[in-house]
Amino acid sequence: MTNLTSLIKSLRDIMRNDSGINGDAQRIEQIIWLLFLKVYDAKEATWDLEEDDYQSILPADCRWAAWAHDDGKGTALTGEELLHFVNDTLFPTLRGLPVTRETPIRQAIVQTIFAEANQYMKDGVLLRQVVNVIDGIDLDDYAEIHALGDIYENILRELQSAGSAGEFYTPRAVTDFMAAHIEPHVGERVADFACGTGGFLVSWLKQLQGQEQSAASIEAIGQSTFGIEKKQFPYMLAITNMLLHGIDAPHIVHANALTKNVLDYTEADAFDKILMNPPYGGHEKADVQGYFPEDLRDSETADLFLVLILYRLRQGGRAAVVLPDGFLFGSDNTKVNIKRKLLTECNLHTVIRLPASVFAPYTSITTNLLFFDKTGPTKETWFYRLDMPEGYKHFSKTKPMQRDHFAPCDAWWDKRQVIPDPEVEGAYKANCYTRAQIEAGGYNLDLCGYPTVEEEILSPEDTIRSFHEQRAALNAKIDARLAKIADLLGIKEQ
């Protein structure tokens, strides 16, 4: 089997010599559209065998085997001839493929991917070398296909600029833990409205592997797995990821999920399960905020996504969402309104506090996992603090979080025991709070937090963001204390 990590490294080394490519983002986008065409060609070969009347949406000369495969006879396109074909025939043809509402999803995705894809390389000889490396991947090898999916983790770990966009790669340990505890079942509809590369959806599919896996059930799973992604690059990754995991017609939409009035959603638009890590730290303009009720409008992207989830989660459905500390202790009117709506309309049964370095190296902002279901209002919420595993000072690019690091939380999940904080008297590592207690605290969900903060060197952006979050946390605590004092004195606050 190909060493896929070395494969990606060799591709990047080749492209570093091409004057048309500037930086990792362009190098990786170049890899992804080529990889997509390689994977799509393998899929089409299977569809050709299985279906008597299969018709490719691609013209014959644009199929991978026709222009990319090198049979070693010296006839493969290279140099200026290859550049001319890719730039003047392949890309214009794929961008202009005739797609209508009647076009099957598995064919329409080609045009959607290439509508905004870019061909950066200027050296046709180097392009031939890159194509040959990708063509050498054995997609008939079951183990290699599934290992290929792991490339995405390596790709995104290399994107050092990811944090500046308010988007962070979600470690597979986190997506697998969340998918497991949301309890997937075949036949349920699942969604991720900011799906990135499809990590949550892949974890969902992995959880279903032990259940019925007939051809019909796999097709049904594909039909009920839904994602939306705003940006072109992760959208391409998500489509390819789904194809690699056996979903022939991925329901991944290239769009901004926030640009529709949430009041227009009906039960037909609802999902049984929702798994998400909404982009946080980003800010939405007034026109996007206008799609939300006035009392729930916020410029913070993550807040708007949580509101969207509340409108698109089916009655009886379950959700698991990653949210930053800022949401938990946020005390401005909008955040309080959102938390009030969450606790009133849903059962927020569990909040898992994560260590600060889970998302390293992208950000040191502390995050949390919120688990809730739409079965009625919240009566009580359990909080559990997941501490760093023994032997770790913090997670890093070379020592990322692993699934077994959640083992203490997995063991606690069904027992739901109160655990005193071993370091701070009167504090808790795990505890249960009633809705009345949370309301009395001004909807401050910053409970069972970490007693100490490790000293870390942050980027200027993270330093400023961390300062704002710490100031907001302090303000929330002051407001809660003042509210208690005013209540004891019988003073009504204005």
C-alpha positions in Angstrom: 0.0 0.0 0.0 1.2 3.5 -0.8 2.6 5.5 2.0 0.0 8.3 1.7 1.8 10.7 4.0 4.9 10.5 1.9 2.7 10.7 -1.2 1.3 14.1 -0.1 4.8 15.3 0.8 6.2 14.3 -2.6 3.4 16.1 -4.4 4.0 19.3 -2.4 7.8 19.0 -3.1 7.1 18.9 -6.8 4.8 21.8 -6.8 7.2 24.0 -4.8 9.2 24.2 -8.0 6.3 25.6 -10.0 6.2 29.4 -10.2 2.4 29.4 -10.6 1.7 28.1 -7.1 2.1 30.3 -4.0 1.7 28.7 -0.6 0.1 25.6 0.9 -3.5 26.6 0.2 -2.9 26.7 -3.6 -0.7 23.5 -3.5 -3.4 21.6 -1.7 -6.3 22.9 -3.8 -4.3 21.7 -6.9 -4.0 18.2 -5.3 -7.6 18.1 -4.4 -9.2 18.7 -7.8 -6.8 16.2 -9.3 -7.6 13.7 -6.6 -11.3 14.3 -7.1 -11.0 13.4 -10.8 -9.0 10.3 -10.0 -11.6 9.1 -7.5 -14.5 10.1 -9.7 -13.0 8.1 -12.6 -12.8 5.0 -10.3 -16.4 5.5 -9.3 -17.5 5.8 -13.0 -15.7 2.6 -13.8 -17.8 0.9 -11.1 -21.0 2.5 -12.4 -20.2 1.4 -15.9 -20.0 -2.2 -14.8 -23.0 -2.2 -12.5 -25.4 -0.2 -14.8 -26.3 -1.2 -18.3 -27.4 2.3 -19.3 -24.8 4.4 -17.4 -24.0 7.6 -19.3 -21.1 9.8 -18.1 -21.6 13.5 -17.8 -18.0 13.9 -18.9 -17.0 14.0 -22.6 -14.7 11.1 -23.4 -11.6 13.2 -23.8 -12.1 14.7 -20.3 -12.3 11.5 -18.4 -9.2 10.8 -16.3 -8.2 7.7 -18.2 -8.2 9.6 -21.5 -5.8 12.5 -20.6 -4.2 11.8 -17.2 -3.2 8.1 -17.2 0.3 7.4 -18.4 0.6 3.9 -20.0 4.4 4.3 -20.2 4.5 4.3 -24.0 5.5 7.9 -24.3 2.1 9.1 -25.6 0.8 10.8 -22.4 0.2 14.5 -22.6 3.0 16.6 -21.0 4.6 20.0 -21.1 2.8 22.8 -23.0 0.5 20.3 -24.6 -0.8 19.2 -21.2 -1.1 22.7 -19.9 -3.1 23.7 -23.1 -5.5 20.8 -22.6 -6.1 21.4 -18.9 -6.4 25.2 -19.2 -8.3 25.5 -22.5 -10.3 22.3 -22.7 -10.7 20.5 -19.3 -11.5 23.4 -17.1 -13.9 25.2 -19.5 -15.7 22.0 -20.3 -16.2 20.9 -16.6 -17.3 24.4 -15.6 -19.8 24.5 -18.4 -21.3 21.0 -18.0 -25.1 21.1 -18.6 -26.6 20.7 -15.2 -30.3 21.1 -14.4 -32.5 20.2 -11.5 -33.0 16.8 -13.1 -29.3 16.0 -13.2 -28.4 13.3 -10.7 -26.4 14.5 -7.8 -23.4 12.2 -8.5 -23.1 13.9 -11.9 -23.9 17.5 -10.9 -21.2 17.6 -8.3 -18.5 17.7 -11.1 -19.8 21.0 -12.4 -20.3 22.4 -8.9 -16.7 21.5 -7.9 -15.1 23.0 -11.0 -17.2 26.2 -11.0 -14.7 27.7 -8.6 -11.7 25.4 -8.7 -8.4 26.7 -9.9 -5.5 25.4 -12.0 -2.4 27.2 -10.7 0.5 25.3 -12.2 2.5 26.9 -15.1 5.0 24.1 -15.8 3.5 21.3 -17.8 6.3 18.9 -17.0 5.8 19.3 -13.3 2.1 19.0 -13.8 2.7 15.7 -15.5 4.8 14.5 -12.5 2.0 15.5 -10.1 -0.7 13.7 -12.2 1.5 10.6 -12.4 1.8 10.5 -8.6 -1.9 10.7 -8.1 -2.6 8.2 -10.9 -0.4 5.8 -9.0 -2.8 5.5 -6.1 -4.5 2.1 -6.1 -8.2 2.8 -5.7 -9.0 -0.9 -6.1 -7.3 -1.5 -2.7 -10.0 -1.3 -0.1 -7.5 -0.5 2.7 -5.8 2.2 0.6 -9.2 3.9 -0.2 -10.0 4.2 3.5 -6.4 5.3 4.4 -6.8 7.9 1.7 -9.5 9.5 3.8 -6.8 10.2 6.5 -5.0 12.5 4.2 -7.4 15.2 5.0 -6.2 15.3 8.6 -2.7 15.7 7.4 -3.7 18.3 4.8 -5.5 20.5 7.3 -2.8 20.3 9.9 -0.5 21.8 7.3 -2.7 24.8 6.7 -1.2 27.2 9.2 -3.5 30.0 8.0 -6.7 28.2 8.9 -7.1 30.0 12.2 -7.3 33.4 10.6 -10.5 32.5 8.9 -12.3 31.6 12.1 -12.3 27.9 11.0 -10.4 25.1 12.7 -9.9 21.5 11.9 -11.9 19.4 14.3 -9.8 16.5 15.6 -11.1 13.1 14.6 -11.1 12.1 18.3 -13.7 14.9 18.9 -15.9 14.1 15.9 -15.9 10.3 16.8 -16.8 11.0 20.4 -19.7 13.3 19.5 -21.0 10.9 16.8 -20.9 8.0 19.2 -22.8 9.8 22.0 -25.5 11.1 19.6 -26.4 7.4 19.0 -26.7 7.1 15.1 -29.3 4.8 13.6 -29.8 3.8 10.0 -32.7 5.7 8.5 -32.2 8.9 10.5 -31.4 12.1 8.7 -28.2 13.8 9.9 -26.9 17.3 9.0 -23.8 19.5 9.4 -24.6 23.0 8.3 -20.9 24.0 8.1 -19.4 20.7 7.2 -15.9 21.7 6.2 -14.2 18.6 4.9 -17.0 16.3 6.1 -15.3 15.0 9.3 -18.5 14.8 11.4 -20.3 13.1 8.5 -17.5 10.5 8.2 -17.6 9.8 11.9 -21.4 9.3 11.6 -20.8 6.8 8.8 -18.2 5.0 10.8 -20.7 4.6 13.7 -23.2 3.0 11.2 -20.7 0.5 9.9 -21.7 -2.1 12.5 -25.3 -1.8 11.5 -27.1 -3.2 8.4 -24.8 -2.6 5.4 -26.7 -3.9 2.4 -26.3 -2.0 -0.8 -29.8 -0.6 -0.2 -28.9 0.6 3.3 -25.7 2.2 2.1 -27.7 4.1 -0.5 -30.3 5.1 2.2 -27.5 6.4 4.4 -26.1 8.5 1.6 -29.6 9.9 0.9 -30.0 10.9 4.6 -26.5 12.4 5.1 -26.6 16.1 4.4 -23.9 18.9 4.6 -23.6 22.5 3.6 -20.2 24.2 3.1 -19.7 27.9 2.3 -16.1 27.8 1.0 -14.9 26.1 -2.2 -11.8 24.4 -0.9 -13.3 22.4 2.0 -16.4 21.7 -0.2 -14.1 19.9 -2.7 -12.6 17.9 0.2 -16.0 17.0 1.6 -17.3 15.7 -1.8 -14.2 13.6 -2.3 -14.3 12.4 1.2 -17.9 11.2 0.8 -17.1 9.4 -2.4 -14.1 7.6 -0.7 -16.4 6.5 2.1 -18.9 4.8 -0.3 -21.5 7.6 -0.7 -21.9 7.8 -4.5 -24.3 10.7 -4.5 -23.2 13.1 -1.7 -25.7 15.5 -0.5 -23.2 18.3 0.1 -24.3 21.8 -0.9 -21.9 24.6 -1.7 -23.7 27.5 0.0 -24.0 29.7 3.1 -26.4 28.0 5.5 -27.2 31.2 7.2 -28.7 33.0 4.2 -32.3 31.9 4.6 -35.0 33.2 6.9 -35.1 30.6 9.8 -38.8 31.3 10.2 -39.4 29.8 6.7 -38.2 26.3 7.8 -40.8 23.6 8.2 -40.8 20.1 9.6 -39.8 18.9 6.1 -36.5 20.8 6.6 -35.8 19.3 10.0 -33.2 16.6 10.8 -33.1 13.8 13.3 -29.5 14.4 14.3 -27.3 17.4 13.9 -23.5 17.3 14.4 -21.5 20.6 14.1 -18.5 22.6 14.9 -19.7 26.1 13.8 -17.1 28.6 12.7 -16.5 30.9 15.7 -14.6 34.1 16.0 -16.1 35.2 12.6 -18.6 38.0 12.2 -21.6 38.1 10.0 -22.9 41.3 8.3 -26.3 42.9 8.9 -27.9 41.3 5.8 -27.1 37.8 7.1 -28.3 38.7 10.6 -31.6 39.8 9.0 -32.5 36.2 8.4 -32.9 35.7 12.2 -35.5 37.0 14.7 -34.5 40.4 16.1 -33.9 39.2 19.6 -31.6 36.4 18.4 -29.5 38.4 15.9 -25.8 38.4 16.6 -22.7 39.2 14.5 -21.0 36.1 16.1 -21.2 33.3 13.5 -21.3 30.5 16.1 -24.3 32.0 17.8 -26.3 32.3 14.6 -25.5 28.6 13.7 -26.9 27.5 17.1 -30.1 29.4 16.4 -30.3 27.7 13.0 -29.9 24.3 14.7 -32.8 25.1 17.1 -35.0 25.8 14.1 -33.9 22.7 12.1 -33.8 20.0 14.7 -36.7 17.7 14.5 -39.0 17.1 17.5 -37.4 14.2 19.4 -34.1 14.8 17.5 -30.6 15.1 19.1 -27.7 17.6 18.5 -24.1 17.7 19.5 -22.3 21.1 18.9 -18.8 22.5 19.6 -19.0 26.0 21.1 -16.3 28.3 22.5 -16.3 29.5 26.2 -17.5 32.9 25.0 -21.0 31.4 24.5 -21.1 29.8 27.9 -20.4 32.9 29.9 -21.7 35.5 27.4 -24.0 37.9 29.2 -25.2 40.3 26.5 -28.9 40.3 25.7 -28.6 38.2 22.5 -26.5 35.4 24.0 -28.8 35.3 27.0 -31.9 35.1 24.7 -30.3 32.3 22.7 -29.5 30.3 25.8 -33.0 30.9 27.2 -34.4 29.6 23.9 -32.1 26.6 24.0 -33.1 25.7 27.6 -36.8 26.4 27.0 -37.2 24.4 23.7 -34.6 21.7 24.2 -33.2 19.5 26.9 -29.6 20.5 27.3 -28.6 17.4 29.2 -24.7 17.5 29.0 -21.9 20.0 28.6 -18.4 18.6 28.2 -15.6 21.1 29.0 -12.5 20.5 26.8 -8.9 21.4 27.5 -7.6 24.6 25.9 -5.2 22.9 23.5 -7.5 20.5 21.8 -7.5 22.7 18.6 -3.8 23.3 18.7 -2.0 24.6 16.6 -5.0 26.6 15.2 -6.2 28.2 18.4 -5.9 28.0 22.2 -9.4 29.2 22.7 -11.2 26.7 25.1 -14.1 24.9 23.6 -17.1 22.8 24.9 -19.3 20.1 23.6 -23.1 20.7 24.1 -25.4 17.7 23.8 -29.1 18.4 23.7 -32.3 16.9 22.4 -35.7 18.3 21.4 -37.8 16.3 23.8 -39.0 19.2 26.0 -37.5 22.0 28.1 -34.3 21.5 30.2 -34.8 20.3 33.7 -31.2 19.8 34.7 -27.8 19.9 32.9 -24.7 17.8 33.7 -21.3 19.4 33.3 -18.1 17.3 33.0 -14.6 18.7 32.8 -12.3 16.6 30.7 -8.8 17.0 32.1 -5.5 16.6 30.2 -4.4 12.9 30.1 -1.5 11.8 32.3 1.8 12.7 30.8 0.5 15.5 28.7 1.0 19.2 29.4 -0.9 20.2 26.3 -1.9 18.8 22.9 0.0 19.8 19.8 0.4 19.2 16.1 2.7 16.3 16.8 0.8 15.0 19.9 -2.9 15.6 19.0 -5.8 14.4 21.0 -6.7 10.7 20.6 -10.1 9.0 21.0 -8.9 7.1 24.1 -8.3 10.4 25.8 -12.1 10.6 26.2 -12.1 7.2 28.1 -12.8 8.9 31.5 -15.7 10.8 30.0 -17.1 7.7 28.3 -17.0 5.8 31.7 -18.7 8.7 33.4 -21.4 9.3 30.7 -23.9 6.6 31.8 -23.1 6.9 35.6 -23.5 10.7 35.9 -21.8 11.0 39.2 -20.9 14.2 41.0 -17.1 14.5 41.1 -15.5 17.1 43.5 -12.6 19.1 42.1 -9.4 17.6 43.5 -7.6 20.9 43.5 -10.2 23.5 44.6 -12.3 23.0 47.7 -16.0 23.5 47.1 -15.6 23.3 43.3 -16.5 20.4 41.0 -15.0 18.5 38.1 -18.5 17.1 37.3 -21.8 18.3 38.7 -25.5 18.7 37.9 -27.3 22.0 37.9 -31.0 22.6 37.6 -32.5 24.9 35.1 -33.7 27.1 38.0 -30.0 27.4 39.2 -28.8 28.3 35.7 -31.6 30.9 35.3 -30.7 32.4 38.7 -27.1 32.7 37.5 -28.1 34.8 34.5 -27.8 31.8 32.1 -24.0 31.6 32.8 -23.0 28.1 31.7 -19.4 28.5 32.7 -19.6 25.7 35.3 -17.2 23.0 36.3 -14.4 24.9 34.5 -10.6 24.6 34.9 -9.1 25.8 38.2 -5.8 26.9 36.6 -4.8 28.2 33.3 -1.5 27.0 31.8 0.8 29.8 30.6 1.0 29.7 26.8 2.5 31.9 24.1 -0.4 33.0 21.9 -0.5 34.7 18.5 -1.4 38.5 18.6 -4.9 37.6 17.3 -5.4 34.9 19.9 -4.0 37.1 22.7 -6.6 39.8 21.9 -9.4 37.3 21.6 -8.4 35.6 24.8 -8.3 39.0 26.6 -11.8 39.8 25.4 -13.1 36.4 26.5 -11.5 36.7 29.9 -13.0 40.2 30.3 -16.4 39.0 29.3 -16.1 36.1 31.8 -15.2 38.5 34.6 -18.1 40.8 33.6 -20.5 37.8 33.7 -19.4 36.8 37.2 -19.7 40.5 38.4 -23.2 40.7 36.9 -24.3 37.5 38.5 -23.0 38.6 42.0 -24.7 42.0 41.6 -28.0 40.3 40.6 -27.8 38.1 43.8 -27.2 41.1 45.9 -30.0 43.1 44.3 -32.3 40.2 44.9 -31.4 39.9 48.5 -32.0 43.6 49.0 -35.2 43.5 47.0 -33.9 45.9 44.4 -35.3 45.6 40.9 -32.6 46.1 38.3 -33.3 48.4 35.5 
